[in-house]
Amino acid sequence: MLRTALHVYSSVDQLELQARLLKLVVDSHGWILEDKLVSDTEYRLRFEVGLPDIADVYEAFHQAGLHCTPASHRALTEMCVCQKHLPPGNEAHIVSIDLHVVTVAQESNRLQRLIRLSSA
């Protein structure tokens, strides 16, 4: 099983974002392992999904209003490319994702720059 931690940020209200993400993960054939509000601005979602569905999850993140840090964008892109080249087989390729979400105010461009710089 592949495990990865992804760091994303959004200007969408945290409770609204939480509801969107839960629905989008389930709609992408994923299953929720943990759903936790860490603070007023941080949210954590741990889930698993089949590698063939990772592109749907990535698209769902964008639909939910999430913005990936450069490292998270790279990790998701690599998974999308890898799943295309896996030989068909009976074993399930599962990805365990630990998603860390920071919600920021629309006007908080300074914080968004700091998030990008710290993950590069």
C-alpha positions in Angstrom: 0.0 0.0 0.0 1.3 3.4 -0.9 1.0 6.1 1.8 1.3 9.8 1.2 0.7 13.0 3.1 -0.7 15.9 1.1 -0.8 19.6 2.1 -3.4 21.8 0.6 -5.1 25.1 1.4 -8.4 26.7 0.5 -10.4 29.9 1.1 -13.7 28.0 1.3 -15.3 28.0 4.7 -13.9 25.0 6.8 -17.3 23.3 7.6 -18.5 23.7 4.0 -15.2 22.4 2.7 -15.3 19.4 5.1 -18.8 18.4 3.8 -17.7 18.8 0.2 -14.5 16.7 0.7 -16.4 13.9 2.4 -18.9 13.6 -0.4 -16.2 13.9 -3.2 -14.0 11.2 -1.6 -16.9 8.8 -1.3 -18.1 9.7 -4.9 -14.5 8.9 -6.1 -14.8 5.4 -4.6 -12.7 6.2 -1.6 -13.4 5.4 2.1 -12.9 7.7 5.0 -10.5 6.5 7.9 -10.5 9.7 9.9 -12.2 13.1 9.7 -10.9 15.6 12.2 -11.1 19.4 12.8 -7.7 20.2 14.2 -8.3 23.9 14.8 -10.3 26.9 13.5 -8.1 26.9 10.4 -6.9 23.3 10.1 -8.6 20.2 9.0 -7.3 16.6 8.6 -8.9 13.9 6.4 -7.4 10.4 6.2 -8.8 8.2 3.5 -7.9 5.3 1.2 -8.7 5.0 -2.5 -7.8 2.7 -5.3 -4.9 3.9 -7.4 -7.1 3.7 -10.6 -9.4 6.3 -9.0 -6.6 8.8 -8.0 -7.3 11.1 -11.0 -10.9 11.4 -9.9 -9.7 12.3 -6.4 -7.3 14.9 -7.8 -10.1 16.4 -9.9 -12.4 16.4 -6.9 -9.9 18.4 -4.9 -10.0 21.1 -7.5 -13.8 21.0 -7.6 -13.9 21.4 -3.8 -11.7 24.6 -4.0 -8.4 23.1 -2.8 -5.0 24.4 -3.9 -2.1 22.0 -3.6 1.3 22.9 -2.4 4.0 22.2 -5.1 5.1 19.0 -3.3 1.5 17.7 -3.1 0.8 18.6 -6.7 3.9 16.6 -7.7 2.9 13.6 -5.6 -0.6 13.5 -7.1 0.7 13.9 -10.6 3.2 11.1 -10.2 0.4 8.8 -8.8 -1.8 9.7 -11.8 1.0 8.8 -14.2 2.0 5.6 -12.4 -1.5 4.2 -12.4 -1.6 4.3 -16.2 1.5 2.1 -16.4 0.6 -0.6 -13.8 0.0 -4.0 -15.3 -3.5 -5.3 -14.8 -3.6 -7.8 -12.0 -5.7 -9.3 -9.3 -4.1 -7.3 -6.5 -5.6 -4.0 -5.5 -3.4 -1.0 -5.6 -4.5 1.1 -2.6 -3.3 4.6 -1.7 -3.6 5.9 1.8 -3.8 9.7 1.9 -3.4 11.9 4.9 -4.8 15.2 3.7 -3.9 18.3 5.7 -6.1 21.3 4.8 -5.5 24.9 5.9 -8.3 27.3 5.4 -7.2 30.9 4.7 -9.1 34.1 4.3 -9.5 35.4 0.7 -7.3 38.4 1.5 -4.5 36.3 3.1 -2.1 36.2 0.1 0.9 36.4 2.5 0.0 33.1 4.2 -0.6 31.4 0.8 3.0 32.5 -0.3 4.4 31.1 3.0 2.7 27.8 2.4 4.1 27.6 -1.1 7.6 28.5 0.0 7.6 26.1 3.0 6.7 23.1 0.8 9.0 23.8 -2.1 
